[in-house]
Amino acid sequence: MIYRTGQCQVLAEPGPLLDISARVIRNPELSTDPVMLDKLRAVLLFLAKSPDKRYFIKPSFGTYILVTMIHKVLPGVREAFMYRALKPMAVSSCLSFGFMRMPYVVAKQISIDAGFYRPGFHEENEREGIDSMPKLILNGFLVRTQVFVREAITRPDLPFYSYESLLADPKAFITHLLAHIGLGPQWADVAMEALAEDSQKGSRFSRKKVDRTGAETVVSKEAEELIRRRAEGEFGLELRGSEMQMVNLLNQWR
């Protein structure tokens, strides 16, 4: 949507940021290291080369860990967090990736990032089967959301947009988002044209290639109970309804 306006250069999952985030994930102390902060600032200024252009960075899951650091090195940058109800997100991801099994070490790292890794974690999650695709993905979304939730406590300028609010009122959603990043409402209709298109056309994740057979059974009752317990007990996130919609986020737009 942002790209369609022609008013921003979109940088999708920039490699240099992924490199920095990988180092910070391996060594969290680097998040406050002056040398690493200077490197991050230099990378961002390198990516946004022209002072006459607007740049929109679309982060991957791996770069979520940098949100606090980015605010430190470029305090004027405008950020937003977009999320979706957890169950539909897990279903979509599982179907897109074809239920590939991920290494246990990935689940462990996700838990370390979230701050709920503890002695006995391995045995506990072996029993609960956290290495299954739906549980791993759901835990990953909780981690990513919690990073932004912690940041939003002191950041009233950091809005939270739900995917469901986009579907409910696309024009209002897009107009508000554009205003947040400094673009006027005259660009809303152009941006909305992108909604009818398949953003993954030609890739393995295109709408035509993803088999949705069995979508309703992707997230088991056991997985749902585990995620609800962790979301509410360890993260303080309220999940409402059968789709597990997060409803108590700060700075939540609609």
Disulfide bonds with the S-S distance in Angstrom:
none
